[in-house]
Amino acid sequence: MPKFSQYFRINATQAQLDFVDINTDHDTPVYVDPYAIEIRNDVWSGNASEFIRVFFLEVLDSLRAGDDLRAKNLMSHLHEPSETFLGVSQGKPQGRGVGFKQAGQMIDAIKASAAFSSGLLTDLSEMALYVENVDRDKISDLTTNIIREHLVNYTQQQCDLYGIPVHNYNGPPMWNAIRKNWESKHVQLPFIEDDPVILVPKYIVRKRLSLDSQEFYNKQITDFLVAEHMTANSSLVTVLKNKSRKVYKGDVRKKHPKSKSLIAQIVSENPQMLEFYKKLAKQTGMMVNFADDDPSTSSVCIELASKLRVTPTGAKDADRYHQLALGILTTCFYPSLIQPHKEWEINGGRKRIDIVFTNAADTGFFAHRRDANNTSATMVIVECKNYSTDINNPEIDQLLGRFDLNRGKFGFVTCRAIDNEKLLLDRCRDLAKGGSGYIIVLTDTDLLEILDLKSKDQSEAIEQVLHKKFRDLIS
């Protein structure tokens, strides 16, 4: 069976897609990571993170109130998330999930955890650090089920963007964070033959969880214990020939073997260790490729540049150009710009597709555009024009009509070429000076330059290109 993109003829590689491009014949060995969701600052992730927080707090509150049955009932609704085709299963993907029997086992494991007894355990993402027999597969499955409604909505959004048909599906119940209960719903999902599919944003998955007990033990915990033994001048201190003192990590690990109760004890006494570890985890780069046959970002950029050069201008090839521009912007501006979706569709002789990206940048050009009062770009709106002639006032006005206080006042117009660059820049400057909005025009020449820089992993140079174009608007 081909990948999702191939089955629905999207004609895009993993680098050009916002979601994990799964194959229904086998699970893709990545996991939904609640900490990866928690640290993001986009609206979708914020809402999903709130669902996770409310659910887990409800479980903990029930246990602390002695209502084990309530906690078990909450956990037992977490069915196998087989629709995502993520993780590792034997044979055809089936998912693992948490059934009623396993729910009881997990409740017992939480209650037996020193972190629960001490009140240290407050976050689902930390369960893998503190609770025995809970690791990346269980955390991923728990998270997937809790945010199922968000993932379904995301899937529908992506299907709308690429024109993929969806059908009725009566799947597992969804968590309602307001009512604090599970609700059954009929939803619309794409199907590959008989298999319903839920797409997962690629920026919330990892090959291993951000908060990993083995990694935490191997690095922060072991280093801490080495320092403790050195300070105490314990029996583990070895005096070397040059009279220097040393504590070997192997000796420390033998004396203090890894256990989640040990981790909980040390973190309880030294909470700054976990905060430091979380900061390091936050800096971990997001994945780009998920399968061995996924092409590199560099090769994707070269291929996109080649396609752009041979794509004809004009209304006949408008859709082809729109999809190509979408792929270029996704490849080059991920993970700052995510969740592209179609906002308007107008059939006035030809289809015009306006794309809206969510601005999720932490730093750099797009973070500046979001945080600046004059742009407040929580979203970045894109108009794609496959014109062989100059862009005029109607096209500029069309993009301005998409700006508002919620989305912000910043966007791109992509087009093939400009005959009178000064005239167009003057128009955009006048709009910027009047506070109407800030529009950067990207021609084929601009896109080819950005693709070349991306292929060479020169992200800072791309930032410089964008900053220069914005300075031209306000100069």
N, C-alpha and C positions, 0 to 999 in steps of 0.2 A: 504494500500500500504506500503511495507517495505521501509526502508531507502535506500538512494542511494547505500551505500556499500553492503547492503543485496540484492538489486535488481540485481546488477552486480556481486555478489558473490566475493567481494574483500576479505571477511573473515578477517576484521580488525575492531577494535573499534575506537571510536572517538579519543582517545589518540594516536592511531597509524597513524592517517590520518592528512595531512597537511591542509585539507579543512573542512568546516562545512558540516557534514554529514546530509543532509536535507531529509525531507520527503515531497513528493508532495501532500499529503492529507491535510497538514496544514503548515502554515508558522512557521519557527523557530524564536522565539522572541528575535532576536539579530539584530543589526544595523551596517551597514558599517560606520565607523567613520573616517572622513578625517584627524582628528588630529592624530589618531593611525597610519595612513599612513605617515603623515608628519614627525613624530618623528623617524621613522625607517631609518636605514642607508644602507639597501640593495638596489641593483640596481633596482629591480622591483618596490619597493615602491618609490624610487627616481623618476623613470619615471612616475609612476602614480601620484605622488604629483605634478610634473611639469604640467601634463595635467590639474589637478584641478586648479592650480595657473593661468595658461594661460586662461582657460575658465572664471574664476571668474573675473579676471582683465579685460577681454574683455567686460564682462557685465557692470562692474563699469565704464570703460572708455566710453562706449556707453552712459550710463546714464549721465555722467558728461559732455559729448559733446552735450547733448540734443537729442540724437538719441534713443528715447524710443522704436521705432519700431524695431531697430536692437537688442536691449536688449531683447525685448519680443520675437522676432523670435529665438534668441539663447535659451532662456528658454523654449520655446514651443516645442522644439525637445526632451525634456526630458520625454520620454514615460514611462509607468509603467514597472518597471523592474521585471516582474512576473517570469522570468526564474530563479531567485535566491532563491525564496521561503523563504525569510527572512522578518522579521518585524511582524506585526500583522494585519491580514485581517479577515473579517467576512466570515465564510464558506470556500469554496475552495480558495486557494491563488489567488489573482488577482493583487496585487500590488496597489500602490496609484499614485505615480509619479506626474508629472506636465504636464497638458494639456494646450491648447492654452488659455482657460479662466483662469485657475489657474496661468498661466505664467503672465498674466496681473495683477492679484491680488498680486503675489509675487513681481513684479516690483514696484507696488504701495507701498507695505509694506517696501521695501528696501528704496525707496525715502522718505518715511515718517519717517524713522529711524533717530534719532539724531546722531547716529554713522556714517551714510552715509553723512549727512550734514556737520559734523565736519571733515570728512576725516578719522575718526577712523576705519571705516570698510574697511578692506583690504583682509580679509581671509575668505574663505567659512566656515571653522570650527568655526568661531566666529559669524556667522549669528544667531546661536541658542541663543547667549548671548544678541544680540542687536536688532534683528528684530522680531516684534510681529507676532504671529501665525506661526512661523517657529520653529519646534522642531525636535526631533530625526528622525521621520519618513520621513519628507521632506528632511532633510540633508542627510540621508542615501540614499534616492532615487536619489537625485541630484548627489551625489558622484558616485553611482553605474553606472548611465548613462554616466557620464563624462569619467569614466575609463572602460567602457564596453569592448573596444578592448583589454585592458590588461587582463581583467577577462576571455575573450574568449580564448586568448592565453594561459593563465594559465590553463583553463579547458582542452584544447587540450593536454597540457603537462602532466596533471595528467591522462588523459584517455590513453595516450601513455604508461605511466608508468605501468598502471594496465591492459592494453589490452582491454580497453572498446571501442566498436564501436562508431563512430560518423557519423552524417548524415548532409546533406545540410539544412541550415536554413537561411531564408531571414527575419532577424529581424529588429528592429529599427536601425536608422542611428547611426554612431559612430563619436565621436568628433575627429577631426584632429587638433592637437595642432600647426602644422606648418602652415596649410592654415587657421586656425582659423574659421573652419566651420564644418558642419555636412556632413557625407558621408554615403551613403547606401552601404552595402557590403553583399555578400553571405558568410556565415561562416559555419564551421563544429562544431556541438554540439552533445552531447549524448542526447538521448530521453528516458524518462520513459513513455512507451505507447505513447500517443500523445503529451506529455509535453516536450518541450526542456528545458535543464538544464544548467545553468551557475554556476560553482563552485566558491566559495569565500574562499580565504585563511582565516584560523581561527584567525590569528593574527591581522587582520584589523577590526574585529567586536567587539562590546561591547553590554552589555545589556542596557546601557544608554551611551550617548555620553560622551567622556572625558571632553569636555567643556559643562557643563550643567548649565543653567541660575539659576535654583532653588538651586542647590548645591552651586554655586558661591555666590548667595545672602545669603543663610542660614549661610555660614561660613565666607568667606573673607569680604563680604560687611557688614554684620551685626556686625562682630567684629570691623571693621573699624569705623562704626557709633557709636558703644558703646564707643570707645576710644575718638572719637570727642566730644561726649556729656560730657564725664568725664573731658576732657581738658577745655571745655567751661563752666563747672559747670552749665549745663542747668537745666531746670525744671525736666528733667528725672532722675536727680541724687537723689538717696534716701540715707538718713543718717541712718545707722543701729544703734542698741542699743549700740554696742561697739564703736560707733563714726566713724566707717569706712564708706566709701562712695561706692555706687554701682549703676550701671545702668543695668536694667534688659533687656534682649534681647527681650522679649515679648513687652515691652513698645516701644523699638526702632522700631520693625517691624510694630507696630500699627501706629506710627508717620510717618514712611517711608515705606509704603507698597511696595512690590516688583513690579517693572516695568522695562522693558528693557531700557527705556529712563533714569531711575535712574542709572542703571548699566553703561550705556554709559557715563553719566555725571561724575560719580565717577572715572571710569577708565581713562577718558580723563584727569582728574585732577591728578590722581594718577596711572600712567601706570605701576608702579612697582607691583601693586596688581595683575594685570593680569599675569605678568611674573611669580610671585610667584605661582599663581594658576596653571599655565601651568606646572611648575616644579613638583608640586604635582601630577598633572594628568599624567605626564610622568612616574611617579613611580608606577602608578596603575598596578597591575598584570594583565596579559592577562588571558582570560578564557581558561579552559580546557574542561569542559563539557557544552553542550548546551541544553540537554534534560534530563528530569527526569530519563529516563531509561539508560542514559550513565553510564557505570561502572566507578568507581573511578580509578585514575592513579595507586594506590596501587594494586588494584585487577587485573588491566591489566598487571602490571609487574609480578605478581605471575603467571598469566595464560601464559604469554610469556615464562617465565622461564620453566614452565612445558612442553610447546610445544618444546622448544629447547632441553630439555633432551631426548625426545622420537623421535626426527627427525633423520632418518637414514642418514648416510653419503653416498656419491657416486653420480654419474651423474643422476641416476634415480630420485632422490629427490632434484636435484639442484634448480629447480624453487621454490619448497616448502621452501627450506632453504633461498633462496634469498629474498623472500617475508617476511619471518620471520625476517631475519636480518634487512631489511628495516623498519619493524614495531618496532623492538627493538631500533634502532638508532633514529627514529623519536620520539618515546615515551621518551627516556632518554635524548636526546639533544635538544628538542624543549624548548624554542624558539630561541636558538642560531643557530641551523641548521634548515633551512626551505626550502620549494620548492624542494623536491627531484624530480629529473627527470632522465629519461633514456638517456644516451649520446651515447652509442654504443650498437649495438646488433650483435653478431657474431654467425653464425650457423656453427660450426665446429665439428659436431658430437653431440654437445649439446649446448643449448643456454647459453651464458654468459651475464649477465646483470650488467653493470657498472652503479652505481648510483652517481649522482652529486648533492650535497646539496649546497644551497646558504648560505654563512656564514654571518649571521645577528647579531652576538653577539655584545653587548654593552660593556660587561666586561668579565673578566675571561679568561679561557684557549683559547677558540676559537677567542676571540678578540685579544689576544696576537699573535696567529698564523696569523691572518689577517694583523696586524700592523707591525709585525717583518719583516725586510728586507729579511731575509734568507728564509722565507716561503711565505709571501705575499698572504696568502690563502683567496682570495675573495670567493673561492669555496672550498669545501672539497670533494674529490673524493674517492669513496669506491669500492673496488673489493670484491665480496663475493665468497668464495671458499668452497664448501662442500666436501673437501678432507678428506680422512682417512689416507693420508700420508703427509709428510712434504711439505711445500711450497718451491719451488726451484727458481733458477734464472729467468726462463721464466715468472713465475707469478709476480715476483718483477719487471722485466723489462716491463711487460704489464702495470702495474700501472704507472711506470715512464713515459711511452709514453703518458699518459694522462696529465702530467704536462706541463704548459707553462706559459708565462709571464702574461697572462690574468687570468687564473684560479689560479695560484700560484703553490707552490711545496709542498703541504701537503696532505696526504690521509691516509685512513685506508685499511688494508686487514683483512677481517674477515674469520676465518677458524675454524675447529672443534677442532684441537689439534696440538701440535708441539712435535716431538720426541727430536729434538736437538735444544733447545731454544737458546743456546749460539751461535751456528753456524749461525742461522737466524738473531740474534741480531747483530752479527759481520758484516754480509752482509749489513744490514740496516745502521749500523754505518758508514761503508765505503762509502755508497752512500751519507749520510748526510755530512760527512767530505769533500767529493769531490764536494759538492754543487749541486748534481743531484736531490735531493729531500729528503723529510722526511716522512718516512712510519712507522706508528704504527700498529702492528699486534694485533688483538683482537681475542682470542680464546674463546671457550665456557666458560671456567673458568672466563675469563675477563668479558664477557657479563653477566654471571650470577651474578658476584659481582656487576656490575653496576646496573643491574635490582634490586638487593636486596637493594642497597643504594637508588635508586629512589623510591622504594616502601615505604621506610621509610622517604622520603622527605629530604634526606641528600645530597643536591646538592654540598655543599662544599667538602664533601668526594669524590664525583665523580670527582670534579676538581682536587683533590689531586692525584687520580689514573692517570688521564691523564697527569698532570704535571710530575709525576714520570716517566711515560713511555717515555715522550719526553726528560727528563733529561738523561735517559738511552741511548737515541740515540746519544746525543752530549757529553757524558762523555768519 
